[in-house]
Amino acid sequence: MKKTTVQISFEAEKLRAIHQYMKDETELQAELDTLLQTLYEKHVPAPVREYIESRNTSVMDPPKRSTRAAAPTGLSSPAADSKE
């Protein structure tokens, strides 16, 4: 699924405190991702979530290509034309 960036305002001193006491930046990102997922599941009705998921799986599946050989185009190569 394509991702987008979310920006929020938060008091700088509080954010510095979070960074000081968290192990690393990825932990903060992981917790924010979890919170957003929880909000999504809480507020978006299940049928809508299922619809979104079904659209994403069909988009992610690559189109099936034919395995048969390509039909001749009927164009001749310049080398073949020079022999005549």
C-alpha positions as CSV (number, residue, x, y, z in Angstrom):
1,M,0.0,0.0,0.0
2,K,1.3,3.5,-0.8
3,K,2.3,5.4,2.3
4,T,1.9,9.1,3.1
5,T,3.6,11.4,5.6
6,V,1.6,12.7,8.6
7,Q,2.8,15.8,10.4
8,I,1.7,16.8,13.9
9,S,2.6,19.7,16.2
10,F,4.0,18.7,19.6
11,E,5.8,20.6,22.3
12,A,9.5,20.5,21.6
13,E,10.6,19.9,25.2
14,K,8.2,17.0,25.5
15,L,9.5,15.5,22.3
16,R,13.1,15.9,23.5
17,A,12.1,14.0,26.7
18,I,10.6,11.2,24.6
19,H,13.8,10.9,22.6
20,Q,15.9,11.0,25.7
21,Y,14.1,8.0,27.3
22,M,13.3,5.9,24.3
23,K,15.9,3.5,23.0
24,D,16.0,4.8,19.4
25,E,14.1,6.7,16.7
26,T,12.7,3.5,15.2
27,E,11.0,2.6,18.5
28,L,9.1,6.0,18.4
29,Q,8.2,5.4,14.8
30,A,6.9,1.9,15.6
31,E,4.8,3.1,18.4
32,L,3.3,5.9,16.3
33,D,2.5,3.3,13.5
34,T,0.8,1.1,16.1
35,L,-1.3,4.0,17.4
36,L,-2.4,5.0,13.9
37,Q,-3.3,1.4,13.1
38,T,-5.4,1.3,16.3
39,L,-7.2,4.5,15.4
40,Y,-7.8,3.2,11.9
41,E,-9.3,-0.1,13.2
42,K,-11.4,1.8,15.8
43,H,-12.9,4.4,13.5
44,V,-13.1,2.9,10.0
45,P,-15.9,0.4,9.6
46,A,-14.9,-3.2,8.9
47,P,-16.5,-3.3,5.4
48,V,-14.5,-0.3,4.4
49,R,-11.3,-1.7,5.7
50,E,-12.0,-5.0,3.8
51,Y,-12.7,-3.0,0.6
52,I,-9.4,-1.1,1.0
53,E,-7.5,-4.3,1.6
54,S,-9.1,-6.0,-1.4
55,R,-8.1,-3.1,-3.6
56,N,-4.5,-3.2,-2.3
57,T,-4.1,-6.9,-3.0
58,S,-5.4,-6.6,-6.5
59,V,-3.1,-3.7,-7.2
60,M,-0.1,-5.5,-5.8
61,D,-0.6,-8.7,-7.9
62,P,1.4,-8.3,-11.1
63,P,-0.6,-8.7,-14.3
64,K,-0.5,-12.2,-15.7
65,R,1.4,-12.4,-19.0
66,S,0.8,-14.8,-21.8
67,T,3.4,-17.5,-22.3
68,R,2.7,-18.1,-25.9
69,A,5.1,-16.9,-28.6
70,A,4.5,-13.5,-30.2
71,A,2.9,-13.6,-33.6
72,P,5.0,-12.5,-36.5
73,T,4.6,-8.8,-37.3
74,G,5.0,-9.1,-41.1
75,L,7.8,-6.7,-41.2
76,S,11.0,-7.8,-42.9
77,S,14.5,-6.9,-41.7
78,P,16.8,-4.7,-43.8
79,A,19.1,-7.7,-44.3
80,A,16.4,-9.8,-45.8
81,D,15.3,-7.0,-48.1
82,S,18.8,-6.5,-49.5
83,K,19.0,-10.2,-50.7
84,E,16.1,-9.8,-53.1
